[in-house]
Amino acid sequence: MKSRLRLEQLEEELRNLKTGNAQLEREKNKLQDDLRTASQYIKELEQKIYKANLTSLELLKQLREAENEIETLRAYIVLLKQRISVYIPVKDDQIDRKLAEYINNYPERSKLKIMFMRESDGIY
């Protein structure tokens, strides 16, 4: 009788262990599903970050190119300002054209302070 009681206790304990084992298996499967979901979410975030980084790099490249172009245009503007004619000659007057050529090509035009006007052929 004692052995029968002991056997029943062991069988009850076995059922309890099987029930506990089944519950642990369900929890394990749930955790594995959660882990797969989290892994997929992290992978999607990493892809978005990668794309955002590529976009950022492209924008930085475009910004550098734009800055270079701005500097080139600034230099060109300075050059054009230096080439602007200070004196515009009368087309048919050869002396006036030579005078304009001299004034407009003078290396230190900013130092030219004398103002004059052509009144007539050869007279200023």
C-alpha positions as a Markdown table, in Angstrom:
| # | Residue | x | y | z |
|---|---|---|---|---|
| 1 | Met | 0.0 | 0.0 | 0.0 |
| 2 | Lys | 2.8 | 2.3 | 0.8 |
| 3 | Ser | 4.4 | 1.6 | -2.5 |
| 4 | Arg | 1.0 | 2.2 | -4.2 |
| 5 | Leu | 0.8 | 5.6 | -2.5 |
| 6 | Arg | 4.3 | 6.4 | -3.4 |
| 7 | Leu | 3.6 | 5.5 | -7.0 |
| 8 | Glu | 0.6 | 7.8 | -7.1 |
| 9 | Gln | 2.6 | 10.6 | -5.6 |
| 10 | Leu | 5.3 | 10.1 | -8.2 |
| 11 | Glu | 2.7 | 10.0 | -11.0 |
| 12 | Glu | 1.1 | 13.2 | -9.7 |
| 13 | Glu | 4.5 | 14.8 | -9.5 |
| 14 | Leu | 5.2 | 13.7 | -13.1 |
| 15 | Arg | 1.9 | 15.2 | -14.3 |
| 16 | Asn | 2.8 | 18.4 | -12.5 |
| 17 | Leu | 6.2 | 18.4 | -14.1 |
| 18 | Lys | 4.8 | 17.7 | -17.6 |
| 19 | Thr | 2.3 | 20.6 | -17.1 |
| 20 | Gly | 5.1 | 22.9 | -15.9 |
| 21 | Asn | 7.2 | 21.8 | -18.9 |
| 22 | Ala | 4.4 | 22.5 | -21.3 |
| 23 | Gln | 3.9 | 25.9 | -19.8 |
| 24 | Leu | 7.7 | 26.6 | -20.1 |
| 25 | Glu | 7.6 | 25.4 | -23.7 |
| 26 | Arg | 4.8 | 27.9 | -24.5 |
| 27 | Glu | 6.7 | 30.7 | -22.8 |
| 28 | Lys | 9.8 | 29.8 | -24.6 |
| 29 | Asn | 8.0 | 29.9 | -28.0 |
| 30 | Lys | 6.4 | 33.2 | -27.1 |
| 31 | Leu | 9.9 | 34.6 | -26.2 |
| 32 | Gln | 11.3 | 33.3 | -29.5 |
| 33 | Asp | 8.5 | 35.0 | -31.4 |
| 34 | Asp | 9.1 | 38.2 | -29.5 |
| 35 | Leu | 12.8 | 37.9 | -30.3 |
| 36 | Arg | 12.1 | 37.4 | -34.0 |
| 37 | Thr | 9.7 | 40.4 | -34.0 |
| 38 | Ala | 12.3 | 42.6 | -32.2 |
| 39 | Ser | 15.1 | 41.4 | -34.6 |
| 40 | Gln | 13.0 | 42.2 | -37.6 |
| 41 | Tyr | 12.1 | 45.7 | -36.2 |
| 42 | Ile | 15.8 | 46.4 | -35.5 |
| 43 | Lys | 16.7 | 45.2 | -39.0 |
| 44 | Glu | 14.2 | 47.6 | -40.5 |
| 45 | Leu | 15.5 | 50.5 | -38.3 |
| 46 | Glu | 19.0 | 49.7 | -39.4 |
| 47 | Gln | 17.9 | 49.9 | -43.1 |
| 48 | Lys | 16.2 | 53.2 | -42.5 |
| 49 | Ile | 19.3 | 54.6 | -40.7 |
| 50 | Tyr | 21.5 | 53.4 | -43.6 |
| 51 | Lys | 19.3 | 55.1 | -46.1 |
| 52 | Ala | 19.2 | 58.3 | -44.0 |
| 53 | Asn | 23.0 | 58.2 | -43.8 |
| 54 | Leu | 23.3 | 57.8 | -47.6 |
| 55 | Thr | 20.9 | 60.7 | -48.0 |
| 56 | Ser | 22.9 | 62.8 | -45.6 |
| 57 | Leu | 26.2 | 62.0 | -47.4 |
| 58 | Glu | 24.6 | 62.9 | -50.7 |
| 59 | Leu | 23.3 | 66.2 | -49.3 |
| 60 | Leu | 26.7 | 67.0 | -47.8 |
| 61 | Lys | 28.3 | 66.3 | -51.2 |
| 62 | Gln | 25.8 | 68.6 | -52.9 |
| 63 | Leu | 26.4 | 71.3 | -50.3 |
| 64 | Arg | 30.2 | 71.1 | -50.8 |
| 65 | Glu | 29.6 | 71.4 | -54.6 |
| 66 | Ala | 27.3 | 74.4 | -54.1 |
| 67 | Glu | 29.8 | 76.1 | -51.8 |
| 68 | Asn | 32.6 | 75.5 | -54.4 |
| 69 | Glu | 30.3 | 76.9 | -57.1 |
| 70 | Ile | 29.5 | 79.9 | -54.9 |
| 71 | Glu | 33.2 | 80.6 | -54.4 |
| 72 | Thr | 33.9 | 80.3 | -58.1 |
| 73 | Leu | 31.1 | 82.7 | -58.8 |
| 74 | Arg | 32.3 | 85.1 | -56.2 |
| 75 | Ala | 35.8 | 85.1 | -57.8 |
| 76 | Tyr | 34.2 | 85.6 | -61.2 |
| 77 | Ile | 32.2 | 88.6 | -59.9 |
| 78 | Val | 35.4 | 90.1 | -58.5 |
| 79 | Leu | 37.1 | 89.5 | -61.9 |
| 80 | Leu | 34.2 | 91.1 | -63.7 |
| 81 | Lys | 34.1 | 94.1 | -61.4 |
| 82 | Gln | 37.8 | 94.6 | -62.2 |
| 83 | Arg | 37.1 | 94.4 | -65.9 |
| 84 | Ile | 34.2 | 96.9 | -65.9 |
| 85 | Ser | 35.1 | 99.9 | -68.0 |
| 86 | Val | 35.8 | 103.0 | -66.1 |
| 87 | Tyr | 35.8 | 105.1 | -69.2 |
| 88 | Ile | 33.6 | 104.4 | -72.3 |
| 89 | Pro | 35.0 | 105.9 | -75.5 |
| 90 | Val | 33.3 | 107.5 | -78.4 |
| 91 | Lys | 33.5 | 104.8 | -81.1 |
| 92 | Asp | 34.6 | 107.0 | -84.0 |
| 93 | Asp | 37.3 | 108.8 | -82.1 |
| 94 | Gln | 40.6 | 106.9 | -82.2 |
| 95 | Ile | 42.3 | 109.1 | -79.6 |
| 96 | Asp | 39.3 | 108.6 | -77.2 |
| 97 | Arg | 39.5 | 104.8 | -77.7 |
| 98 | Lys | 43.2 | 104.8 | -76.9 |
| 99 | Leu | 42.6 | 106.9 | -73.8 |
| 100 | Ala | 39.8 | 104.5 | -72.7 |
| 101 | Glu | 42.1 | 101.6 | -73.3 |
| 102 | Tyr | 44.8 | 103.1 | -71.1 |
| 103 | Ile | 42.4 | 104.0 | -68.3 |
| 104 | Asn | 40.5 | 100.8 | -68.4 |
| 105 | Asn | 43.7 | 98.7 | -68.4 |
| 106 | Tyr | 45.5 | 100.8 | -65.8 |
| 107 | Pro | 46.8 | 98.3 | -63.2 |
| 108 | Glu | 45.7 | 100.3 | -60.2 |
| 109 | Arg | 42.5 | 101.8 | -61.4 |
| 110 | Ser | 41.2 | 102.3 | -57.9 |
| 111 | Lys | 43.9 | 105.0 | -57.5 |
| 112 | Leu | 42.6 | 106.9 | -60.5 |
| 113 | Lys | 41.0 | 110.0 | -58.9 |
| 114 | Ile | 40.8 | 112.5 | -61.8 |
| 115 | Met | 37.4 | 112.9 | -63.4 |
| 116 | Phe | 37.2 | 114.3 | -66.9 |
| 117 | Met | 34.8 | 114.4 | -69.9 |
| 118 | Arg | 35.2 | 114.5 | -73.6 |
| 119 | Glu | 33.9 | 117.8 | -74.9 |
| 120 | Ser | 34.8 | 117.3 | -78.5 |
| 121 | Asp | 37.4 | 115.7 | -80.7 |
| 122 | Gly | 40.7 | 115.9 | -78.8 |
| 123 | Ile | 39.2 | 118.2 | -76.1 |
| 124 | Tyr | 38.7 | 117.0 | -72.5 |
